[in-house]
Amino acid sequence: MHDLLNVVVLGIIEGITEFLPISSTGHLLIAEHWLGARSDLFNVGIQAGAILAITLVYWQRIWQLLTRWRDPANRDYFWKLGAAFLITCVLGVIVTHYGFRLPDTITPIAWALILGGFWMLAAEQAAARMPDRSQVTWPVAILVGVAQMVAGVFPGTSRSGATIFAAMLFGTSNRPAATEFAFLVGIPTMYAATGYEFLKVWKSGGAAHEDWTALAVGFVVSLIVAFIAVKWLLRYIRTHRFTAFAIYRIALGAVLLFAIGMGWLQNFA
């Protein structure tokens, strides 16, 4: 029962943090310091729950893009989503081939949280001075694809934060429009990444001794919580900036660096 409670907590953390611009990687690593490390397959499984949630949130928009090809605006948006996804895939293959990735330890994640928080504050100020634009241009699509890859290489950056602010700074200054494009690009990207990780774990034999009950519970909890979190975020950003998330990132990063300095997180430093 105690382990099942830990699984539920991890599912809640993944569901809340996956699409809020605060870094799910950092939060899960910290949580597993106290709740116990889980298998790679478990972490992939609860991420899959969050991906399914975002798919359900946007299912009407996805269906519209897939079925209304006669609408030039729909076709244009669809091809821009495809271009951003393709750029992420190509760059992702390149950095994976060369093995370039920061370690999943607390110190670089803490610094990424802090620097990302200040970046968000500066980006919000810059976007506020721009005309309100909802259109997604080709430069925005390209840069969102690049931002996704950067977030994958630097744990703690936050995929959602990197892509949303890339869109806002380079043409799509309207927060809801930038968020929608960033999240829609993230759906195929995250499905592809999760599928790749799942196959890698499966081929290595990591699934042989997996606790499938725990994985199923974590998946369902992550799905439900992520659905609620995304629906809340989409309402929130219509009338609020991302400033609160930036401040939270900076504060959390500072606390983590302090904890490392005090020796409380030495095993994860």
VEXPA-96355 format. One record per residue: residue number from 1; x, y, z of N, C-alpha, C in turn. Coordinates in steps of 0.1 Angstrom, whole numbers, plus 2048, in hexadecimal, padded with zeros to 3 digits. Layout:
N
SITE  rovex  n.xx  n.yy  n.zz  ca.xx  ca.yy  ca.zz  c.xx  c.yy  c.zz
SITE    NUM     X     Y     Z      X      Y      Z     X     Y     Z
...
# end
This chain:
269
SITE  rovex  n.xx  n.yy  n.zz  ca.xx  ca.yy  ca.zz  c.xx  c.yy  c.zz
SITE      1   808   7F4   800    800    800    800   809   80D   800
SITE      2   814   80C   808    81D    818    808   823   81B   7FB
SITE      3   827   810   7F4    82D    812    7E6   823   817   7DD
SITE      4   816   812   7DE    80C    817    7D5   809   826   7D7
SITE      5   80A   82A   7E3    808    839    7E6   813   841   7DF
SITE      6   820   83B   7E0    82B    842    7D9   829   843   7CA
SITE      7   823   838   7C5    820    838    7B6   816   843   7B3
SITE      8   80C   844   7BB    801    84E    7B9   807   85C   7BA
SITE      9   810   85F   7C3    817    86C    7C5   81F   86F   7B8
SITE     10   827   865   7B3    82F    867    7A7   826   86A   79B
SITE     11   81B   863   79A    811    865    78F   80C   873   790
SITE     12   809   878   79C    804    886    79D   80E   890   799
SITE     13   81B   88E   79E    825    897    79A   827   898   78B
SITE     14   828   88C   785    829    88C    776   81E   893   76F
SITE     15   812   890   774    806    896    76D   806   8A6   76F
SITE     16   80A   8AB   77A    80A    8B9    77C   815   8C0   775
SITE     17   821   8BA   775    82D    8C1    770   830   8BF   761
SITE     18   82A   8B5   75B    82E    8B2    74D   82B   8BD   743
SITE     19   820   8C4   745    81C    8CF    73C   81D   8DD   742
SITE     20   81E   8DE   74F    821    8EB    754   830   8EE   752
SITE     21   833   8FB   750    841    8FE    74C   84B   8FE   758
SITE     22   84B   8F3   760    853    8F3    76C   85C   8E6   76D
SITE     23   85C   8DE   762    866    8D3    761   861   8C6   769
SITE     24   85C   8BC   762    858    8B0    768   864   8A8   76C
SITE     25   86F   8A8   765    87B    8A1    768   880   8A4   776
SITE     26   882   8B1   778    887    8B5    785   87E   8B1   791
SITE     27   871   8B2   78F    868    8AF    79A   868   8A0   79D
SITE     28   868   898   792    868    889    794   875   885   79A
SITE     29   880   88A   797    88D    887    79C   88D   88A   7AB
SITE     30   888   895   7AF    888    899    7BD   87F   88F   7C5
SITE     31   873   88D   7BF    869    884    7C6   86F   876   7C8
SITE     32   876   871   7BE    87B    863    7BF   886   862   7C9
SITE     33   88C   86E   7CD    896    86E    7D7   890   869   7E4
SITE     34   884   86D   7E7    87D    869    7F3   874   85D   7F2
SITE     35   86E   85C   7E6    864    851    7E4   86A   844   7DE
SITE     36   876   845   7DA    87D    839    7D4   87D   83A   7C5
SITE     37   888   836   7BF    88A    837    7B1   881   82C   7AA
SITE     38   87B   830   79F    873    826    797   87A   822   78B
SITE     39   875   818   784    87B    813    778   879   81D   76D
SITE     40   882   81C   762    880    824    756   873   822   750
SITE     41   86E   815   750    861    812    74A   856   819   751
SITE     42   857   81A   75F    84D    821    766   84C   82F   763
SITE     43   858   836   762    858    844    75E   853   846   750
SITE     44   856   83D   747    850    83E    73A   841   83D   73A
SITE     45   83C   833   742    82E    831    743   826   83C   748
SITE     46   82B   843   753    823    84E    758   824   85A   74F
SITE     47   82F   85B   747    82F    866    73D   825   863   732
SITE     48   823   857   72F    819    853    725   80B   857   729
SITE     49   808   856   736    7FB    85A    73B   7F9   869   739
SITE     50   804   871   73B    803    880    739   801   883   72A
SITE     51   807   87C   722    806    87E    713   7F8   87B   70F
SITE     52   7F2   870   714    7E4    86D    710   7DB   878   715
SITE     53   7DE   87D   720    7D5    888    726   7D5   894   71C
SITE     54   7E1   899   718    7E1    8A4    70F   7DB   8A1   702
SITE     55   7DB   894   6FD    7D4    890    6F1   7C5   892   6F3
SITE     56   7C0   88E   6FE    7B2    88F    701   7AD   89D   702
SITE     57   7B6   8A6   708    7B2    8B4    709   7B1   8BA   6FB
SITE     58   7B9   8B6   6F2    7BA    8BD    6E5   7B3   8B4   6DA
SITE     59   7AC   8AA   6DD    7A7    8A0    6D3   79F   8A7   6C8
SITE     60   797   8B1   6CC    78E    8B8    6C2   797   8C0   6B8
SITE     61   7A1   8C6   6BD    7AA    8CE    6B4   7B2   8C4   6AC
SITE     62   7B7   8B9   6B1    7BE    8AF    6A9   7B5   8AA   69E
SITE     63   7A9   8A6   6A1    79F    8A1    697   79D   8AB   68C
SITE     64   79C   8B8   690    79A    8C3    687   7A5   8C3   67D
SITE     65   7B2   8C3   682    7BD    8C4    67A   7BE   8B8   670
SITE     66   7BA   8AC   675    7BB    8A0    66C   7B0   89F   662
SITE     67   7A5   8A5   664    799    8A3    65B   796   8AF   653
SITE     68   79A   8BB   656    796    8C7    64E   7A1   8CC   645
SITE     69   7A5   8C3   63C    7B0    8C6    633   7AD   8D1   629
SITE     70   7A0   8D3   626    79C    8DD    61C   79E   8EC   622
SITE     71   7A0   8ED   62F    7A2    8FA    635   7B1   8FD   634
SITE     72   7B5   907   62D    7C3    90B    62B   7CA   90E   638
SITE     73   7C3   914   642    7C9    917    64F   7CC   90A   657
SITE     74   7C3   900   656    7C5    8F4    65C   7D2   8ED   656
SITE     75   7D2   8EC   649    7DE    8E6    642   7EB   8ED   646
SITE     76   7EB   8FA   646    7F7    901    64A   7FB   8FE   658
SITE     77   7F2   8FE   661    7F5    8FB    66F   7FA   8ED   671
SITE     78   7F4   8E4   66A    7F8    8D6    66B   806   8D4   666
SITE     79   80A   8DA   65A    817    8D9    655   822   8DF   65E
SITE     80   81E   8EA   665    827    8F0    66F   829   8E7   67B
SITE     81   81F   8E1   67F    820    8D7    68A   82A   8CC   686
SITE     82   828   8C7   679    830    8BC    674   83F   8C0   673
SITE     83   841   8CD   66F    84F    8D2    66D   856   8D3   67B
SITE     84   84F   8D8   685    854    8D9    692   858   8CB   698
SITE     85   84F   8C2   696    851    8B4    69A   85D   8AE   693
SITE     86   85E   8B0   686    869    8AA    67E   877   8B0   683
SITE     87   877   8BD   685    883    8C4    68A   888   8BE   697
SITE     88   87E   8BC   6A0    881    8B6    6AD   887   8A8   6AB
SITE     89   881   8A0   6A3    886    892    6A1   894   892   69B
SITE     90   896   89A   691    8A3    89A    68A   8AE   89F   694
SITE     91   8AC   8AA   69B    8B5    8AE    6A5   8B7   8A5   6B0
SITE     92   8AC   89E   6B4    8AC    895    6BF   8B5   889   6BC
SITE     93   8B4   884   6AF    8BC    879    6AB   8CB   87C   6AB
SITE     94   8CE   889   6A7    8DC    88D    6A6   8E2   88E   6B4
SITE     95   8DB   894   6BE    8E0    895    6CB   8E1   888   6D2
SITE     96   8D7   87F   6CF    8D8    872    6D5   8E4   86A   6CF
SITE     97   8E6   86B   6C2    8F1    864    6BC   8FE   868   6C3
SITE     98   900   875   6C6    90C    87A    6CC   90C   879   6DB
SITE     99   901   874   6E1    900    872    6EF   901   87F   6F7
SITE    100   8FC   88A   6F1    8FD    897    6F8   8F1   899   701
SITE    101   8F2   898   70E    8E7    89A    717   8ED   89D   725
SITE    102   8E7   8A7   72C    8EC    8A9    73A   8E7   89E   743
SITE    103   8EE   89B   74D    8EA    890    757   8DD   894   75E
SITE    104   8D5   88A   761    8C9    88D    769   8CC   88E   778
SITE    105   8D4   898   77B    8D7    89A    789   8D2   8A7   78D
SITE    106   8D1   8AA   79B    8CA    8B5    7A0   8D1   8C3   79C
SITE    107   8DE   8C3   79D    8E4    8D0    79B   8E2   8D7   78D
SITE    108   8E4   8D0   782    8E0    8D6    775   8D1   8D9   773
SITE    109   8C9   8D0   779    8BB    8D3    779   8B7   8DF   781
SITE    110   8BD   8E1   78C    8BB    8ED    794   8BE   8FA   78D
SITE    111   8CA   8FA   786    8CE    905    77F   8C5   908   773
SITE    112   8C1   8FD   76C    8B7    8FE    761   8AA   904   765
SITE    113   8A6   900   771    899    906    777   89B   915   779
SITE    114   8A6   919   77F    8A8    927    782   8AA   92F   775
SITE    115   8B3   92B   76C    8B5    932    760   8A8   933   757
SITE    116   8A1   927   757    894    927    750   88A   930   755
SITE    117   88A   932   763    881    93B    769   883   94A   765
SITE    118   890   94E   765    894    95B    761   891   95D   752
SITE    119   893   953   74A    891    954    73C   882   956   73A
SITE    120   879   94F   741    86B    951    740   866   95F   744
SITE    121   86C   964   74E    869    972    752   86C   97C   748
SITE    122   878   97A   742    87D    983    737   874   982   72B
SITE    123   871   975   728    869    973    71C   85B   978   71D
SITE    124   855   977   729    848    97D    72B   848   98C   729
SITE    125   852   992   72E    853    9A1    72C   854   9A4   71D
SITE    126   85D   99D   716    85F    99F    708   852   99D   700
SITE    127   84B   992   703    83F    98E    6FC   834   998   6FE
SITE    128   834   99E   70B    829    9A8    70E   82A   9B5   706
SITE    129   836   9B8   700    838    9C4    6F8   835   9C1   6EA
SITE    130   832   9B5   6E6    82F    9B2    6D8   820   9B3   6D6
SITE    131   81C   9B5   6C9    80D    9B4    6C6   808   9A6   6C8
SITE    132   7FB   9A5   6CC    7F5    998    6CF   7F3   990   6C2
SITE    133   7FB   986   6C0    7FA    97E    6B4   7F8   96F   6B7
SITE    134   7ED   96A   6B0    7EA    95C    6B2   7F0   953   6A7
SITE    135   7F4   959   69C    7F8    951    690   806   94A   694
SITE    136   807   93E   68F    814    936    690   81B   938   683
SITE    137   826   93E   683    82E    940    677   838   934   675
SITE    138   83E   933   66A    848    929    668   855   92B   671
SITE    139   85A   937   673    865    938    67D   861   933   68B
SITE    140   854   935   68F    850    930    69C   850   921   69C
SITE    141   84A   91B   691    84A    90C    690   858   906   691
SITE    142   862   90C   68A    86F    907    68A   876   908   698
SITE    143   874   914   69E    87A    916    6AB   874   90E   6B6
SITE    144   867   90B   6B5    860    902    6BF   866   8F4   6BE
SITE    145   869   8F0   6B2    86F    8E3    6B0   87D   8E2   6B6
SITE    146   885   8ED   6B4    892    8EE    6BA   891   8EE   6CA
SITE    147   887   8F6   6CF    886    8F7    6DD   882   8EA   6E4
SITE    148   87A   8E1   6DD    877    8D4    6E2   884   8CC   6E4
SITE    149   88D   8CC   6DA    899    8C5    6DB   8A2   8CA   6E6
SITE    150   8A3   8D7   6E8    8AB    8DD    6F2   8A6   8D8   700
SITE    151   898   8D8   702    893    8D4    70F   896   8C6   711
SITE    152   896   8BD   707    89A    8AF    709   8A8   8AD   70D
SITE    153   8B1   8B6   709    8BF    8B4    70C   8C2   8BA   719
SITE    154   8BB   8C4   71E    8BE    8CB    72A   8B3   8C8   734
SITE    155   8B4   8BE   73C    8AA    8BB    747   8A8   8C7   750
SITE    156   89B   8CA   753    898    8D5    75B   894   8E1   753
SITE    157   896   8E1   746    892    8EC    73D   883   8ED   73C
SITE    158   87C   8E2   73B    86E    8E2    73A   86A   8E3   72B
SITE    159   865   8D8   725    862    8D8    717   857   8E1   714
SITE    160   84C   8E2   71D    841    8EB    71A   845   8F9   71B
SITE    161   84E   8FC   725    852    90A    727   85B   90F   71B
SITE    162   864   906   717    86D    90A    70C   865   90C   6FF
SITE    163   85C   904   6FC    854    905    6F0   84A   911   6F0
SITE    164   844   912   6FB    83A    91D    6FC   841   92B   6FA
SITE    165   84C   92C   701    853    939    700   85B   93B   6F3
SITE    166   85F   931   6ED    864    932    6DF   85A   937   6D6
SITE    167   84E   932   6D7    843    937    6CF   83F   946   6D2
SITE    168   83E   949   6DF    83A    956    6E3   845   961   6DE
SITE    169   851   95E   6DF    85C    968    6DC   85E   96A   6CD
SITE    170   85B   960   6C5    85E    961    6B7   852   962   6AE
SITE    171   847   967   6B3    83B    96A    6AB   82E   967   6B0
SITE    172   82C   95D   6B7    81E    959    6BD   81E   95E   6CB
SITE    173   81C   96B   6CD    81C    972    6DA   810   96F   6E2
SITE    174   805   96A   6DC    7F9    966    6E4   7FB   95A   6EC
SITE    175   7FA   95A   6F9    7FE    94F    702   7F6   942   6FE
SITE    176   7E8   943   6FD    7E1    937    6FA   7E4   931   6ED
SITE    177   7E7   939   6E3    7EA    934    6D5   7F8   92D   6D6
SITE    178   802   934   6DD    80F    92E    6DE   80F   921   6E6
SITE    179   807   920   6F0    806    914    6F8   7FF   909   6F0
SITE    180   7F5   90C   6E9    7EE    901    6E1   7F8   8FB   6D7
SITE    181   800   904   6CF    809    8FE    6C5   814   8F6   6CC
SITE    182   819   8FB   6D7    824    8F4    6DF   81F   8E6   6E4
SITE    183   812   8E6   6E9    80D    8D9    6EE   80A   8D0   6E2
SITE    184   805   8D5   6D7    801    8CC    6CC   80E   8C6   6C6
SITE    185   819   8CE   6C5    825    8C8    6C0   82B   8BE   6CA
SITE    186   828   8C0   6D7    82D    8B7    6E1   827   8A9   6E1
SITE    187   81A   8A8   6DB    813    89B    6DB   81B   891   6D3
SITE    188   81D   893   6C6    825    889    6BF   833   887   6C3
SITE    189   839   892   6C8    847    892    6CD   848   889   6D9
SITE    190   83F   88A   6E2    83F    883    6EF   83B   874   6EC
SITE    191   832   872   6E3    82E    864    6E0   83A   85D   6DA
SITE    192   841   864   6D1    84D    85E    6CB   858   85B   6D5
SITE    193   85B   865   6DE    865    863    6E8   862   858   6F2
SITE    194   855   858   6F6    851    84E    6FF   851   840   6F9
SITE    195   84D   83F   6EC    84E    832    6E6   85C   82D   6E4
SITE    196   865   836   6E1    873    833    6E0   879   82E   6ED
SITE    197   876   835   6F8    87B    831    705   875   824   709
SITE    198   868   822   706    861    815    70A   868   809   703
SITE    199   86B   80B   6F6    872    800    6EE   880   7FE   6F4
SITE    200   887   808   6F7    894    807    6FD   894   7FF   70A
SITE    201   88B   802   712    889    7FB    71F   885   7ED   71D
SITE    202   87C   7EB   714    877    7DD    711   882   7D4   70C
SITE    203   88A   7DA   702    895    7D2    6FC   8A0   7CF   706
SITE    204   8A2   7D8   710    8AC    7D5    71A   8A8   7CB   724
SITE    205   89B   7C7   724    896    7BE    72E   891   7C4   73A
SITE    206   890   7D1   73A    88B    7D8    746   87D   7D6   74A
SITE    207   875   7D0   740    867    7CE    743   864   7C0   74A
SITE    208   86F   7B8   74B    86D    7AA    750   868   7AA   75F
SITE    209   86D   7B3   767    869    7B3    775   862   7BF   779
SITE    210   85B   7C5   76F    853    7D2    772   847   7CF   77B
SITE    211   844   7D8   783    838    7D8    78B   82D   7DE   783
SITE    212   825   7D6   77C    81C    7DB    772   810   7E2   779
SITE    213   80C   7DE   785    801    7E4    78C   805   7F2   790
SITE    214   811   7F4   795    816    802    798   817   80B   78B
SITE    215   81B   805   780    81C    80C    774   80E   811   76F
SITE    216   804   807   770    7F7    80B    76C   7F0   815   775
SITE    217   7F3   815   782    7ED    81F    78B   7F4   82C   788
SITE    218   801   82D   786    808    839    783   803   83F   776
SITE    219   801   837   76C    7FC    83B    75F   7EE   842   760
SITE    220   7E5   83B   767    7D8    841    769   7D8   84E   771
SITE    221   7DF   84E   77C    7E0    85A    784   7E6   866   77C
SITE    222   7F1   863   774    7F7    86D    76C   7ED   873   761
SITE    223   7E6   86A   75B    7DC    86D    751   7D2   877   757
SITE    224   7CC   873   762    7C1    87C    768   7C6   889   76C
SITE    225   7D2   889   773    7D7    895    779   7DC   89F   76E
SITE    226   7E2   899   763    7E7    8A1    758   7DC   8A7   751
SITE    227   7D1   8A0   74F    7C5    8A6    748   7C0   8B2   750
SITE    228   7BE   8B0   75D    7BA    8BB    765   7C3   8C7   765
SITE    229   7D0   8C4   766    7DB    8CF    766   7DB   8D7   759
SITE    230   7DA   8D0   74E    7DA    8D7    741   7CD   8DF   73F
SITE    231   7C2   8DA   742    7B5    8E2    741   7B6   8EE   74A
SITE    232   7BC   8ED   756    7BD    8F8    75F   7C7   903   758
SITE    233   7D2   8FE   753    7DC    907    74E   7D7   90F   742
SITE    234   7CF   908   739    7C9    90F    72E   7C0   91A   732
SITE    235   7B9   918   73D    7B0    923    742   7B8   92E   748
SITE    236   7C2   92A   750    7CB    933    757   7D2   93D   74E
SITE    237   7D8   938   743    7E0    941    73B   7D8   94B   733
SITE    238   7CB   949   732    7C2    953    72B   7C2   961   732
SITE    239   7C4   960   73F    7C4    96D    747   7D0   96F   74F
SITE    240   7DA   966   74F    7E6    968    757   7F3   965   74F
SITE    241   7FD   96B   753    80A    968    74D   810   95C   753
SITE    242   81C   958   74E    823    94C    754   82C   950   75F
SITE    243   82B   95C   764    834    961    76E   835   958   77B
SITE    244   82A   954   780    829    94B    78C   832   93F   78A
SITE    245   831   939   77E    839    92D    77C   848   930   77B
SITE    246   84C   93C   776    85A    940    776   85F   942   784
SITE    247   857   948   78C    85C    94B    79A   85D   93D   7A1
SITE    248   854   934   79F    854    927    7A5   861   920   7A1
SITE    249   864   920   794    871    91A    78F   87D   91F   796
SITE    250   87E   92C   797    88A    933    79D   88B   92F   7AC
SITE    251   87F   92F   7B3    87F    92B    7C1   883   91D   7C3
SITE    252   87D   914   7BB    880    906    7BC   88F   903   7BA
SITE    253   894   909   7AF    8A2    907    7AC   8AC   90C   7B7
SITE    254   8A8   917   7BD    8B0    91D    7C8   8B0   913   7D4
SITE    255   8A4   90E   7D7    8A3    905    7E2   8AB   8F8   7E0
SITE    256   8AB   8F3   7D3    8B2    8E7    7D0   8C1   8E9   7D2
SITE    257   8C6   8F5   7CD    8D4    8F8    7CE   8D8   8F9   7DD
SITE    258   8CF   8FF   7E5    8D2    900    7F3   8D3   8F3   7FA
SITE    259   8C9   8EA   7F6    8C9    8DC    7FB   8D5   8D5   7F8
SITE    260   8DA   8D6   7EC    8E7    8D0    7E7   8F2   8D5   7EF
SITE    261   8F3   8E2   7F1    8FD    8E9    7F9   8FE   8E4   807
SITE    262   8F2   8E1   80D    8F1    8DC    81B   8F3   8CD   81C
SITE    263   8F5   8C6   810    8F7    8B8    810   8EB   8AF   811
SITE    264   8DF   8B5   810    8D3    8AD    811   8CF   8A5   805
SITE    265   8D5   8A9   7F9    8D2    8A1    7ED   8DF   89D   7E6
SITE    266   8E9   899   7EE    8F6    896    7E9   8F6   88A   7DF
SITE    267   8ED   880   7E1    8ED    875    7D8   8E7   879   7CA
SITE    268   8E1   884   7C9    8DB    888    7BC   8E2   895   7B7
SITE    269   8EC   89A   7BE    8F2    8A6    7B9   8F9   8A5   7AC
# end
